[in-house]
Structures are given as structure tokens and as C-alpha cells.
């Protein structure tokens, strides 16, 4: 491979924001965005992270810097929430002080997308520390587990055990849980703290507060429905 000319790399304005490949199931949009909305609450006061959904990552570790890898989601640390105060069209590593994502997420779809081989190799070469593959429907077909976390150790991805899985270099855990979304029972992904407790959404926190208040009113002999 010929050396990369770092002085003449294209800018983010010249590069497409995605590969324009449509998702083939709704969870590929829903689940990463749920994680993003949770992070906006958990890390509301932190300005040094970025979570991208279905966004192209341009890097210099492949054969062509204009050919991106596009995970379903990724998390980078030590970068601006808004680059220069503006929304990113893509994530261009050479414009991000060389910072590569600390975590990438792929949700396996009906059409296999190289999650267990091609993309795994790309993320390892790129230096992504944690690679999560979520495969709730086709894991038997692919002879894998429904939820897998790989950690980059000495340049090679090694499958980790335990769920939720705590990622000390990210400061978050990730795992699955059962919920009801839009009145439909569903499994979703969520962030967890070091103790293994799930971070709740703002709606869940508000609901718990209302339930505690109602319980307290009943203890005092009041009917919360009449207040």
C-alpha cells in the first residue's frame, strides 16, 4: 500500500455523509437513536463526545481514504459534540485530531453485511476498542450469539463475556433489556452503570418520581388521583 498523502486528503465538505445503503429493518434506525437519546441525558453536561448513527467514517487505514466504513452507530470520545459549532455530515478521522471511535455497533439484518468478518477486520485495523454486534433475529443462521461484545486486545478482537458488559475506557456498560415501546413489547439496547444498573430515560425517571409521590400521598391518607 502506498503511503497516504496527509497534506492532500479530502475535506468533510467533499465527502458523502453515508453510503446511501437503505436499512432493511426498522431497528437499525430505532435502537441506535434510543442509545443516542439516552446519552444526551446521561452525559448532558459533557461536551467531549460524539455519537453517530448511520454515518460514514472516513479513515486512512484502508486502500482509499474516500471509501468509508458505515456502522449502524459509533461513539467517539475526546471530540466536540458539535464540530466548530456545526453538525457533522460525516466523521472524518483526520479532521478529528486522529481520534477514532472507541465503540462501533452493528445490527445484523436479513442480508448479511460482513459484520463478523469484513467489518470486524476494518474496525480492528482502525483501532476501535469495542465492537458490538447485535443479532436478535439471525444469530442461529450466522452461528453466533444474539449479543456479542468484542474488545481489541493486542490488535485482535476477543469475544468478551458478561452482560451488561462494562467498558471502563468508555465509562459505560451496554446490554439488552425488555421494554414496551409504542405499546409493543420489545427488546432494546441500553447503557448501564458500573454496578450493572440500567440508565433510565427521562420519561422513566419522571414516571418513577410520580409513582413515589403517589405512594407518599397514600401513606398520608390522600388520594393522588384527586389532587
Residue frames as a rotation matrix with the C-alpha (Angstrom) as fourth column:
UNK 1
0.580 0.815 0.000 0.00
0.815 -0.580 0.000 0.00
0.000 0.000 -1.000 0.00
UNK 2
-0.223 -0.656 0.721 1.40
0.591 -0.679 -0.435 3.40
0.775 0.329 0.540 -0.95
UNK 3
-0.710 -0.089 -0.699 1.75
0.677 -0.359 -0.642 5.97
-0.193 -0.929 0.315 1.84
UNK 4
0.387 0.918 0.083 -1.16
0.922 -0.386 -0.037 8.33
-0.002 0.091 -0.996 2.48
UNK 5
-0.587 -0.499 0.637 -0.58
0.529 -0.833 -0.164 11.94
0.613 0.240 0.753 1.49
UNK 6
-0.172 0.540 -0.824 -1.85
0.962 -0.090 -0.259 13.60
-0.214 -0.837 -0.503 4.66
UNK 7
-0.714 -0.164 -0.681 -1.50
0.141 -0.986 0.090 17.05
-0.686 -0.032 0.727 3.13
UNK 8
-0.788 0.392 -0.475 -3.96
-0.607 -0.364 0.706 16.37
0.104 0.845 0.525 0.32
UNK 9
-0.812 0.584 -0.016 -6.77
0.563 0.776 -0.283 14.42
-0.153 -0.239 -0.959 1.97
UNK 10
-0.391 0.737 0.551 -10.31
0.319 -0.453 0.833 15.48
0.863 0.502 -0.058 1.06
UNK 11
-0.907 0.153 0.393 -12.30
-0.410 -0.537 -0.737 17.61
0.099 -0.830 0.549 3.49
UNK 12
-0.681 0.710 0.181 -15.59
0.384 0.556 -0.737 16.61
-0.624 -0.432 -0.651 5.06
UNK 13
-0.009 0.688 -0.725 -17.35
-0.466 -0.644 -0.606 19.03
-0.884 0.333 0.327 2.68
UNK 14
-0.325 -0.218 -0.920 -16.17
-0.945 0.106 0.309 16.94
0.030 0.970 -0.241 -0.26
UNK 15
-0.963 -0.183 -0.198 -17.21
-0.171 0.982 -0.076 13.56
0.208 -0.040 -0.977 1.15
UNK 16
-0.099 0.976 -0.196 -20.67
-0.220 0.170 0.961 11.89
0.971 0.138 0.198 1.24
UNK 17
-0.206 0.080 0.975 -22.24
-0.954 -0.239 -0.182 11.58
0.219 -0.968 0.126 4.67
UNK 18
0.156 0.273 0.949 -23.24
-0.473 0.864 -0.170 7.94
-0.867 -0.423 0.264 4.21
UNK 19
-0.871 -0.467 0.150 -23.10
-0.120 0.500 0.858 5.15
-0.476 0.729 -0.491 1.64
UNK 20
-0.397 0.816 -0.420 -26.82
-0.915 -0.386 0.116 5.59
-0.067 0.430 0.900 0.85
UNK 21
-0.773 0.168 -0.611 -27.49
0.009 0.967 0.255 1.91
0.634 0.192 -0.749 1.56
UNK 22
0.025 0.857 0.516 -31.05
-0.743 -0.329 0.582 1.68
0.668 -0.398 0.629 2.95
UNK 23
-0.743 -0.165 0.648 -31.62
-0.610 0.564 -0.556 -0.24
-0.274 -0.809 -0.520 6.16
UNK 24
-0.564 0.558 -0.608 -33.74
-0.269 0.572 0.775 -3.36
0.781 0.601 -0.173 5.81
UNK 25
0.016 0.692 -0.721 -35.38
0.818 0.406 0.408 -3.28
0.576 -0.596 -0.559 9.24
UNK 26
0.602 0.380 0.703 -36.65
0.075 -0.903 0.424 -0.52
0.795 -0.202 -0.572 11.49
UNK 27
0.896 -0.255 -0.363 -34.48
0.401 0.120 0.908 -1.49
-0.188 -0.960 0.210 14.46
UNK 28
-0.015 -0.959 0.283 -31.36
0.995 -0.041 -0.087 -0.35
0.095 0.281 0.955 12.60
UNK 29
-0.263 -0.009 0.965 -32.70
0.166 -0.985 0.036 3.19
0.950 0.170 0.261 12.96
UNK 30
0.672 0.694 0.259 -34.61
-0.129 -0.234 0.964 2.90
0.729 -0.681 -0.068 16.23
UNK 31
0.784 -0.284 -0.552 -32.13
0.610 0.510 0.606 1.20
0.110 -0.812 0.573 18.54
UNK 32
-0.325 -0.942 0.090 -29.08
0.895 -0.337 -0.292 3.42
0.305 -0.014 0.952 17.84
UNK 33
-0.302 0.252 0.920 -31.24
-0.010 -0.965 0.261 6.52
0.953 0.069 0.294 18.24
UNK 34
0.829 0.537 -0.155 -32.56
0.106 0.121 0.987 5.27
0.549 -0.834 0.044 21.58
UNK 35
0.314 -0.808 -0.498 -28.93
0.949 0.259 0.179 4.94
-0.015 -0.529 0.848 22.72
UNK 36
-0.533 -0.496 0.685 -28.21
0.576 -0.806 -0.136 8.46
0.620 0.322 0.716 21.44
UNK 37
0.232 0.707 0.668 -31.18
-0.139 -0.655 0.743 9.98
0.963 -0.266 -0.054 23.27
UNK 38
0.859 0.034 -0.511 -30.10
0.463 0.376 0.803 8.24
0.219 -0.926 0.308 26.49
UNK 39
-0.119 -0.985 -0.128 -26.56
0.988 -0.105 -0.114 9.59
0.099 -0.140 0.985 26.14
UNK 40
-0.307 0.076 0.949 -27.92
0.235 -0.960 0.152 13.09
0.922 0.269 0.277 25.64
UNK 41
0.734 0.595 0.327 -29.39
-0.222 -0.245 0.944 12.71
0.642 -0.766 -0.048 29.12
UNK 42
0.783 -0.456 -0.424 -26.60
0.622 0.580 0.526 10.74
0.006 -0.675 0.738 30.84
UNK 43
-0.244 -0.966 -0.080 -23.79
0.928 -0.257 0.271 12.95
-0.282 -0.009 0.959 29.52
UNK 44
0.663 0.632 0.401 -25.76
0.727 -0.671 -0.145 16.18
0.177 0.388 -0.905 29.16
UNK 45
0.905 -0.319 -0.282 -23.02
-0.126 -0.834 0.538 18.20
-0.407 -0.451 -0.795 30.87
UNK 46
-0.020 -0.952 0.306 -20.13
0.272 0.289 0.918 16.64
-0.962 0.102 0.253 28.92
UNK 47
0.716 0.259 -0.648 -19.10
-0.434 -0.563 -0.704 18.28
-0.547 0.785 -0.291 25.67
UNK 48
-0.204 -0.935 -0.288 -16.32
-0.915 0.077 0.397 15.88
-0.349 0.345 -0.871 24.67
UNK 49
-0.595 0.047 0.802 -18.15
0.147 0.988 0.051 13.04
-0.790 0.148 -0.595 22.94
UNK 50
-0.335 0.524 -0.783 -19.98
-0.922 -0.353 0.158 12.31
-0.194 0.775 0.602 19.72
UNK 51
-0.422 0.318 0.849 -22.43
0.091 0.946 -0.310 9.52
-0.902 -0.054 -0.428 18.90
UNK 52
-0.584 0.138 -0.800 -23.07
-0.783 -0.358 0.509 8.98
-0.216 0.924 0.317 15.21
UNK 53
-0.008 0.670 0.742 -25.94
-0.044 0.742 -0.669 6.97
-0.999 -0.038 0.024 13.68
UNK 54
0.520 0.198 0.831 -25.64
0.713 0.435 -0.550 5.51
-0.470 0.879 0.085 10.17
UNK 55
0.866 -0.299 -0.400 -22.82
-0.383 -0.912 -0.147 7.94
-0.321 0.281 -0.904 9.43
UNK 56
0.777 -0.624 -0.081 -19.77
0.270 0.447 -0.853 7.42
0.569 0.641 0.516 7.25
UNK 57
0.714 -0.692 -0.105 -16.39
-0.065 -0.214 0.975 7.17
-0.697 -0.689 -0.197 8.98
UNK 58
0.861 -0.507 -0.041 -13.52
-0.070 -0.039 -0.997 8.20
0.503 0.861 -0.069 6.72
UNK 59
0.727 -0.648 0.226 -10.08
-0.178 0.141 0.974 6.96
-0.663 -0.749 -0.013 7.70
UNK 60
0.409 -0.680 -0.608 -6.62
-0.908 -0.234 -0.348 6.38
0.095 0.695 -0.713 6.30
UNK 61
-0.277 -0.532 0.800 -6.15
-0.639 0.724 0.260 2.71
-0.717 -0.440 -0.540 7.26
UNK 62
0.510 0.501 0.699 -7.84
0.210 0.715 -0.666 1.33
-0.834 0.486 0.259 4.14
UNK 63
-0.211 -0.607 0.767 -6.83
0.888 0.209 0.409 1.30
-0.408 0.767 0.495 0.50
UNK 64
-0.449 0.149 0.881 -8.69
0.546 -0.734 0.403 4.53
0.707 0.662 0.248 -0.30
UNK 65
-0.912 0.024 -0.410 -9.39
0.349 -0.483 -0.803 7.40
-0.217 -0.875 0.432 2.08
UNK 66
-0.690 0.703 -0.172 -12.54
-0.716 -0.628 0.304 8.24
0.105 0.333 0.937 0.10
UNK 67
-0.140 0.620 -0.772 -14.12
-0.101 0.766 0.635 4.84
0.985 0.167 -0.045 0.88
UNK 68
-0.311 0.049 0.949 -15.77
-0.899 -0.338 -0.277 4.96
0.308 -0.940 0.149 4.31
UNK 69
-0.779 0.313 -0.543 -16.98
0.434 0.895 -0.106 2.34
0.453 -0.319 -0.833 6.71
UNK 70
-0.427 0.734 0.528 -20.55
-0.610 -0.665 0.431 2.98
0.667 -0.138 0.732 7.85
UNK 71
-0.931 0.136 -0.339 -21.55
0.329 0.717 -0.614 1.37
0.160 -0.683 -0.712 11.17
UNK 72
0.066 0.998 0.026 -25.10
0.720 -0.065 0.691 1.49
0.691 -0.027 -0.722 12.44
UNK 73
0.950 0.156 0.269 -23.72
-0.046 -0.786 0.617 3.60
0.307 -0.598 -0.740 15.30
UNK 74
0.052 -0.953 -0.297 -20.43
0.726 0.240 -0.644 4.67
0.685 -0.182 0.705 16.84
UNK 75
0.966 0.165 -0.199 -19.18
0.258 -0.618 0.743 6.58
0.000 -0.769 -0.639 19.86
UNK 76
0.076 -0.959 0.272 -16.09
0.563 -0.184 -0.806 8.81
0.823 0.214 0.526 19.86
UNK 77
0.743 0.074 -0.665 -14.57
0.651 -0.315 0.691 10.33
-0.158 -0.946 -0.282 22.98
UNK 78
-0.100 -0.830 -0.549 -12.46
0.577 -0.498 0.647 13.45
-0.810 -0.252 0.529 23.29
UNK 79
-0.759 -0.055 0.648 -14.11
0.610 -0.407 0.680 15.22
0.227 0.912 0.343 20.35
UNK 80
-0.897 0.438 -0.056 -16.56
-0.402 -0.864 -0.303 18.13
-0.181 -0.249 0.951 20.10
UNK 81
-0.292 0.891 0.347 -20.28
0.369 0.439 -0.819 17.45
-0.883 -0.111 -0.457 20.37
UNK 82
0.883 0.449 0.140 -20.70
0.326 -0.368 -0.871 19.92
-0.339 0.814 -0.471 17.52
UNK 83
-0.011 -0.967 0.255 -17.63
0.940 0.077 0.334 20.31
-0.342 0.244 0.908 15.35
UNK 84
-0.903 -0.369 0.218 -16.92
0.418 -0.872 0.256 24.02
0.096 0.322 0.942 15.14
UNK 85
-0.661 0.717 -0.218 -20.47
-0.292 -0.515 -0.806 24.58
-0.691 -0.469 0.550 16.39
UNK 86
-0.118 0.608 -0.785 -21.96
-0.993 -0.050 0.110 22.81
0.028 0.792 0.610 13.36
UNK 87
0.603 0.415 0.681 -23.49
-0.428 0.889 -0.162 19.40
-0.673 -0.194 0.714 12.74
UNK 88
-0.546 -0.830 0.110 -21.25
-0.416 0.384 0.824 16.81
-0.727 0.404 -0.555 11.10
UNK 89
0.373 0.568 -0.734 -22.11
-0.928 0.209 -0.309 15.40
-0.022 0.796 0.605 7.68
UNK 90
0.697 -0.273 -0.663 -19.65
0.088 0.950 -0.299 12.56
0.711 0.151 0.687 8.22
UNK 91
0.863 -0.491 0.118 -16.91
-0.175 -0.071 0.982 11.61
-0.474 -0.868 -0.147 10.68
UNK 92
0.754 -0.656 -0.037 -13.52
-0.010 0.045 -0.999 12.29
0.657 0.753 0.027 9.12
UNK 93
0.730 -0.424 -0.536 -10.76
0.683 0.422 0.596 10.94
-0.027 -0.801 0.598 11.33
UNK 94
-0.286 -0.937 0.202 -8.06
0.933 -0.320 -0.163 13.29
0.218 0.141 0.966 10.01
UNK 95
-0.258 0.248 0.934 -10.29
-0.025 -0.968 0.250 16.26
0.966 0.041 0.256 10.92
UNK 96
0.806 0.579 0.120 -10.87
-0.191 0.062 0.980 14.87
0.560 -0.813 0.161 14.44
UNK 97
0.301 -0.809 0.505 -7.25
-0.953 -0.248 0.173 15.03
-0.015 -0.534 -0.846 15.66
UNK 98
-0.492 -0.507 -0.708 -6.85
-0.605 0.784 -0.141 11.43
0.627 0.359 -0.692 14.52
UNK 99
-0.643 0.301 0.704 -9.35
-0.603 0.367 -0.708 10.21
-0.471 -0.880 -0.055 17.12
UNK 100
-0.709 0.419 -0.568 -11.07
-0.219 0.635 0.741 7.02
0.671 0.650 -0.358 16.02
UNK 101
0.331 0.901 0.279 -14.34
-0.658 0.009 0.753 5.79
0.676 -0.433 0.596 17.57
UNK 102
-0.600 -0.467 0.650 -13.98
-0.798 0.401 -0.450 3.97
-0.050 -0.788 -0.613 20.86
UNK 103
-0.485 0.563 0.670 -17.06
0.052 0.783 -0.620 1.88
-0.873 -0.266 -0.408 20.09
UNK 104
-0.700 0.400 -0.592 -18.93
-0.695 -0.187 0.694 0.74
0.167 0.897 0.409 17.00
UNK 105
-0.341 0.700 0.628 -22.29
-0.251 0.576 -0.778 -1.02
-0.906 -0.423 -0.021 16.81
UNK 106
-0.790 0.192 -0.582 -23.61
-0.557 0.171 0.813 -3.20
0.256 0.966 -0.028 14.02
UNK 107
-0.125 0.831 0.542 -27.16
-0.563 0.390 -0.728 -4.59
-0.817 -0.396 0.420 13.94
UNK 108
-0.920 -0.304 0.246 -27.31
-0.017 0.660 0.751 -7.66
-0.391 0.687 -0.612 11.74
UNK 109
-0.129 0.888 -0.441 -30.05
-0.838 -0.336 -0.431 -7.63
-0.531 0.313 0.787 9.12
UNK 110
0.706 0.520 0.480 -31.68
-0.197 0.796 -0.572 -10.13
-0.680 0.310 0.665 6.82
UNK 111
0.858 -0.514 0.022 -28.95
0.114 0.149 -0.982 -9.54
0.501 0.845 0.187 4.26
UNK 112
0.573 -0.696 -0.433 -25.59
0.726 0.184 0.663 -10.26
-0.382 -0.694 0.611 5.95
UNK 113
0.965 -0.159 0.209 -23.30
-0.042 -0.878 -0.476 -7.25
0.259 0.451 -0.854 5.83
UNK 114
0.223 -0.960 -0.170 -19.92
0.244 0.224 -0.944 -8.67
0.944 0.169 0.284 6.73
UNK 115
0.681 0.114 0.723 -20.36
-0.562 -0.551 0.617 -7.92
0.469 -0.827 -0.311 10.43
UNK 116
0.892 -0.265 0.366 -18.37
-0.133 0.620 0.774 -10.98
-0.432 -0.739 0.517 11.56
UNK 117
0.342 -0.813 0.470 -15.52
0.859 0.474 0.194 -10.76
-0.380 0.338 0.861 9.09
UNK 118
0.011 -0.381 0.925 -15.10
0.802 -0.549 -0.236 -7.78
0.597 0.744 0.299 6.75
UNK 119
0.538 0.245 0.807 -16.26
-0.127 -0.922 0.365 -5.07
0.834 -0.299 -0.465 9.14
UNK 120
0.959 -0.251 -0.134 -14.60
0.205 0.281 0.937 -6.77
-0.197 -0.926 0.321 12.10
UNK 121
0.169 -0.951 0.259 -11.28
0.979 0.192 0.066 -6.58
-0.113 0.242 0.964 10.23
UNK 122
0.069 -0.092 0.993 -11.83
0.470 -0.875 -0.113 -2.93
0.880 0.475 -0.018 9.27
UNK 123
0.826 0.316 0.466 -12.62
-0.221 -0.579 0.785 -1.86
0.518 -0.751 -0.409 12.85
UNK 124
0.770 -0.617 -0.163 -9.63
0.524 0.465 0.713 -3.80
-0.365 -0.634 0.682 14.20
UNK 125
-0.063 -0.815 0.576 -7.31
0.970 -0.186 -0.157 -2.13
0.235 0.549 0.802 11.71
UNK 126
0.245 0.261 0.934 -8.85
0.187 -0.958 0.219 1.24
0.951 0.121 -0.283 12.51
UNK 127
-0.783 -0.612 -0.115 -8.25
0.177 -0.041 -0.983 0.65
0.597 -0.790 0.140 16.22
UNK 128
0.063 0.886 0.460 -11.84
-0.628 -0.323 0.708 0.68
0.776 -0.333 0.536 17.53
UNK 129
-0.713 -0.482 0.510 -11.59
-0.683 0.308 -0.663 -0.55
0.162 -0.820 -0.549 21.12
UNK 130
-0.579 0.598 0.554 -15.05
-0.060 0.646 -0.761 -2.11
-0.813 -0.474 -0.338 21.46
UNK 131
-0.766 0.373 -0.525 -17.10
-0.571 -0.017 0.821 -3.65
0.297 0.928 0.225 18.68
UNK 132
-0.518 0.689 0.507 -20.70
-0.300 0.409 -0.862 -4.68
-0.801 -0.599 -0.005 19.46
UNK 133
-0.851 0.338 -0.402 -22.72
-0.309 0.295 0.904 -6.96
0.424 0.894 -0.147 17.18
UNK 134
-0.493 0.788 0.369 -26.44
-0.488 0.101 -0.867 -7.19
-0.720 -0.608 0.335 17.90
UNK 135
-0.764 0.146 -0.628 -28.14
-0.512 0.455 0.729 -10.05
0.392 0.878 -0.273 16.09
UNK 136
-0.520 0.584 0.624 -31.52
-0.649 0.205 -0.732 -10.81
-0.555 -0.786 0.273 17.72
UNK 137
0.495 0.856 -0.149 -33.13
-0.714 0.303 -0.631 -12.50
-0.495 0.418 0.762 14.70
UNK 138
0.816 -0.163 -0.554 -30.46
-0.422 0.486 -0.765 -14.20
0.394 0.859 0.328 12.62
UNK 139
0.125 -0.845 0.520 -27.92
-0.982 -0.029 0.189 -15.39
-0.144 -0.534 -0.833 15.19
UNK 140
0.331 0.015 0.944 -28.67
-0.141 0.989 0.034 -19.07
-0.933 -0.144 0.330 14.62
UNK 141
0.983 0.027 0.183 -28.25
0.178 0.125 -0.976 -18.61
-0.049 0.992 0.118 10.87
UNK 142
0.602 -0.779 0.176 -24.92
-0.488 -0.534 -0.690 -16.91
0.632 0.330 -0.702 11.47
UNK 143
0.505 -0.367 -0.781 -23.82
0.582 0.813 -0.005 -19.36
0.637 -0.452 0.624 14.21
UNK 144
-0.672 -0.639 0.374 -23.21
0.139 -0.605 -0.784 -16.58
0.727 -0.475 0.496 16.69
UNK 145
-0.545 0.472 -0.693 -24.78
0.796 0.030 -0.605 -15.24
-0.265 -0.881 -0.392 19.87
UNK 146
0.436 0.799 0.415 -27.60
0.873 -0.487 0.020 -12.67
0.218 0.353 -0.910 19.75
UNK 147
0.957 -0.164 0.239 -25.41
-0.214 -0.956 0.203 -10.10
0.195 -0.245 -0.950 21.53
UNK 148
0.505 -0.852 -0.135 -21.63
0.859 0.512 -0.020 -10.05
0.086 -0.106 0.991 21.28
UNK 149
0.935 -0.346 -0.081 -19.02
-0.323 -0.923 0.209 -7.59
-0.147 -0.170 -0.974 22.51
UNK 150
0.569 -0.819 0.071 -15.52
0.755 0.487 -0.440 -7.76
0.325 0.304 0.895 21.09
UNK 151
0.872 -0.381 -0.307 -12.61
-0.122 -0.777 0.618 -5.94
-0.474 -0.502 -0.724 22.72
UNK 152
0.747 -0.660 -0.078 -9.45
-0.104 0.000 -0.995 -5.07
0.656 0.752 -0.068 20.83
UNK 153
0.787 -0.542 0.296 -6.52
-0.265 0.137 0.955 -6.66
-0.558 -0.829 -0.036 22.67
UNK 154
-0.205 -0.969 0.139 -3.03
-0.070 0.157 0.985 -6.53
-0.976 0.192 -0.100 21.14
UNK 155
-0.649 -0.083 -0.756 -4.54
-0.681 -0.380 0.626 -5.69
-0.339 0.921 0.191 17.76
UNK 156
-0.833 0.376 -0.406 -7.00
0.052 0.783 0.620 -8.59
0.551 0.495 -0.672 17.73
UNK 157
-0.125 0.873 0.472 -10.68
-0.868 -0.326 0.374 -8.70
0.480 -0.363 0.799 18.68
UNK 158
-0.926 -0.104 -0.362 -11.50
0.084 0.880 -0.468 -11.07
0.368 -0.464 -0.806 21.50
UNK 159
-0.005 1.000 -0.021 -15.08
0.028 0.021 0.999 -12.01
1.000 0.004 -0.028 22.38
UNK 160
-0.812 -0.238 0.533 -15.98
-0.459 -0.302 -0.835 -10.88
0.359 -0.923 0.136 25.90
UNK 161
-0.396 0.695 -0.601 -18.36
0.634 0.680 0.369 -12.44
0.665 -0.235 -0.709 28.40
UNK 162
-0.602 0.255 -0.756 -20.89
0.675 -0.344 -0.653 -10.90
-0.427 -0.904 0.035 30.75
UNK 163
-0.565 0.494 0.661 -23.96
0.329 -0.600 0.729 -8.77
0.757 0.629 0.176 30.18
UNK 164
0.997 -0.064 0.050 -24.36
-0.016 -0.759 -0.651 -5.93
0.080 0.648 -0.757 30.64
UNK 165
0.336 -0.942 0.017 -20.73
0.917 0.323 -0.233 -5.56
0.214 0.094 0.972 29.65
UNK 166
0.814 -0.111 -0.570 -18.82
0.216 -0.853 0.474 -2.80
-0.539 -0.509 -0.671 31.44
UNK 167
0.471 -0.654 0.592 -16.40
0.733 -0.083 -0.675 -0.80
0.490 0.752 0.440 29.27
UNK 168
0.391 -0.295 -0.872 -14.02
0.769 -0.415 0.486 1.01
-0.505 -0.861 0.065 31.65
UNK 169
-0.676 -0.736 -0.025 -12.32
0.592 -0.563 0.577 3.04
-0.439 0.375 0.817 28.94
UNK 170
-0.494 0.617 0.612 -15.71
0.403 -0.461 0.790 4.37
0.770 0.637 -0.021 27.85
UNK 171
-0.974 0.144 0.173 -17.25
-0.219 -0.439 -0.871 4.70
-0.049 -0.887 0.459 31.30
UNK 172
-0.011 0.996 -0.088 -20.43
-0.996 -0.019 -0.089 2.89
-0.090 0.087 0.992 30.28
UNK 173
-0.708 -0.039 0.705 -21.85
-0.025 0.999 0.031 -0.59
-0.706 0.004 -0.708 30.18
UNK 174
-0.385 0.618 -0.685 -24.05
-0.921 -0.208 0.330 -1.89
0.061 0.758 0.650 27.38
UNK 175
-0.940 0.143 0.310 -26.60
0.081 0.976 -0.202 -4.67
-0.332 -0.165 -0.929 27.28
UNK 176
-0.644 0.765 -0.024 -30.17
0.035 0.061 0.998 -5.68
0.765 0.641 -0.066 26.49
UNK 177
-0.881 0.470 0.053 -33.43
-0.031 0.054 -0.998 -5.32
-0.472 -0.881 -0.033 28.35
UNK 178
-0.528 0.789 0.314 -37.12
0.809 0.354 0.470 -5.94
0.259 0.502 -0.825 27.77
UNK 179
-0.830 0.276 -0.485 -39.43
-0.007 -0.875 -0.485 -2.95
-0.557 -0.399 0.728 27.49
UNK 180
0.128 0.871 0.474 -42.66
0.881 0.120 -0.457 -1.73
-0.455 0.477 -0.752 25.93
UNK 181
-0.749 -0.431 -0.503 -42.18
0.120 -0.835 0.536 0.81
-0.651 0.341 0.678 23.15
UNK 182
-0.697 0.577 -0.426 -45.20
-0.706 -0.444 0.553 2.31
0.129 0.686 0.716 21.45
UNK 183
0.222 0.810 0.542 -47.37
-0.897 0.388 -0.212 -0.23
-0.382 -0.439 0.813 23.29
UNK 184
0.758 -0.056 -0.649 -45.36
-0.351 0.804 -0.479 -3.05
0.549 0.591 0.591 21.69
UNK 185
0.783 -0.531 0.324 -43.20
-0.115 0.389 0.914 -5.39
-0.612 -0.753 0.243 23.83
UNK 186
0.836 -0.546 -0.049 -39.66
-0.055 0.005 -0.998 -5.23
0.546 0.838 -0.026 22.51
UNK 187
0.497 -0.800 -0.337 -36.06
0.783 0.246 0.571 -5.95
-0.374 -0.547 0.749 23.37
UNK 188
0.911 -0.247 0.330 -33.81
-0.037 -0.846 -0.531 -2.90
0.411 0.472 -0.780 23.24
UNK 189
-0.020 -0.970 -0.240 -30.22
0.783 0.134 -0.607 -1.94
0.622 -0.200 0.757 23.92
UNK 190
0.924 0.308 0.227 -29.36
0.096 -0.762 0.640 0.32
0.370 -0.570 -0.734 26.83
UNK 191
-0.129 -0.942 0.309 -26.48
-0.245 -0.272 -0.931 1.89
0.961 -0.196 -0.195 28.73
UNK 192
0.768 0.288 -0.571 -25.64
0.422 0.443 0.791 0.64
0.481 -0.849 0.219 32.23
UNK 193
0.585 -0.600 0.546 -23.51
-0.754 -0.650 0.095 1.96
0.298 -0.468 -0.832 35.08
UNK 194
-0.388 -0.890 -0.241 -20.56
-0.710 0.455 -0.538 0.12
0.588 -0.038 -0.808 36.65
UNK 195
-0.627 0.221 0.747 -22.86
-0.598 0.478 -0.643 -1.61
-0.499 -0.850 -0.168 39.15
UNK 196
-0.943 0.264 0.202 -24.93
0.333 0.760 0.558 -3.05
-0.007 0.594 -0.805 36.33
UNK 197
-0.144 0.919 -0.366 -27.91
0.498 -0.252 -0.830 -0.74
-0.855 -0.302 -0.422 36.84
UNK 198
-0.191 0.159 0.969 -29.61
0.973 -0.097 0.208 0.46
0.128 0.982 -0.136 33.70
UNK 199
-0.925 -0.057 -0.375 -29.71
0.095 -0.992 -0.083 4.18
-0.367 -0.112 0.924 32.99
UNK 200
-0.104 0.982 0.160 -33.33
0.790 0.179 -0.586 5.22
-0.604 0.066 -0.794 32.74
UNK 201
-0.419 0.092 0.903 -34.83
0.709 -0.588 0.389 7.52
0.567 0.804 0.181 30.14
UNK 202
-0.957 0.089 0.275 -36.16
-0.205 -0.879 -0.430 10.90
0.203 -0.468 0.860 31.23
UNK 203
-0.082 0.993 -0.089 -39.71
-0.661 0.012 0.750 9.57
0.746 0.120 0.655 30.82
UNK 204
0.190 0.096 -0.977 -38.93
0.422 0.890 0.170 6.62
0.886 -0.445 0.128 33.09
UNK 205
-0.794 -0.526 -0.304 -37.37
0.517 -0.321 -0.794 8.88
0.320 -0.788 0.527 35.72
UNK 206
-0.735 0.579 0.353 -40.41
-0.586 -0.804 0.099 11.15
0.341 -0.134 0.930 35.66
UNK 207
0.189 0.839 -0.511 -42.77
-0.353 0.543 0.762 8.18
0.916 0.036 0.398 35.95
UNK 208
-0.160 -0.329 -0.931 -40.85
0.698 0.628 -0.342 6.84
0.698 -0.705 0.129 38.96
UNK 209
-0.974 -0.210 0.088 -40.98
0.104 -0.755 -0.648 10.23
0.203 -0.622 0.757 40.65
UNK 210
-0.343 0.927 0.153 -44.75
-0.759 -0.369 0.537 10.39
0.554 0.068 0.830 40.13
UNK 211
0.269 0.425 -0.864 -45.18
0.077 0.885 0.459 6.87
0.960 -0.190 0.205 41.50
UNK 212
-0.562 -0.530 -0.635 -43.13
0.690 0.122 -0.713 7.70
0.456 -0.839 0.297 44.61
UNK 213
-0.914 0.269 0.302 -45.13
-0.350 -0.901 -0.258 10.88
0.203 -0.342 0.918 45.16
UNK 214
0.000 0.974 -0.228 -48.42
-0.617 0.179 0.766 8.99
0.787 0.141 0.600 44.76
UNK 215
0.055 -0.048 -0.997 -47.27
0.506 0.863 -0.014 6.33
0.861 -0.504 0.072 47.23
UNK 216
-0.874 -0.433 -0.221 -46.28
0.417 -0.434 -0.799 9.01
0.250 -0.791 0.559 49.75
UNK 217
-0.629 0.716 0.303 -49.67
-0.674 -0.697 0.245 10.72
0.387 -0.050 0.921 49.41
UNK 218
0.233 0.730 -0.642 -51.44
-0.195 0.682 0.705 7.43
0.953 -0.039 0.301 50.04
UNK 219
-0.376 -0.455 -0.807 -49.37
0.705 0.425 -0.568 6.96
0.601 -0.783 0.161 53.20
UNK 220
-1.000 -0.009 -0.029 -50.66
0.024 -0.813 -0.581 10.34
-0.019 -0.582 0.813 54.34
UNK 221
-0.424 0.903 0.061 -54.23
0.537 0.305 -0.787 9.30
-0.729 -0.301 -0.614 53.64
UNK 222
-0.107 0.340 -0.934 -54.59
-0.579 -0.785 -0.220 11.35
-0.808 0.517 0.281 50.46
UNK 223
0.472 0.298 0.829 -55.93
0.525 0.661 -0.537 10.13
-0.708 0.689 0.155 47.12
UNK 224
-0.528 -0.782 -0.331 -53.33
0.197 -0.492 0.848 11.19
-0.826 0.383 0.414 44.47
UNK 225
-0.621 0.339 0.707 -55.97
0.777 0.147 0.613 10.91
0.104 0.929 -0.354 41.74
UNK 226
0.495 0.869 -0.003 -58.00
0.849 -0.483 0.217 13.68
0.187 -0.110 -0.976 43.37
UNK 227
0.286 -0.475 -0.832 -55.13
0.400 -0.730 0.554 16.15
-0.871 -0.491 -0.019 43.71
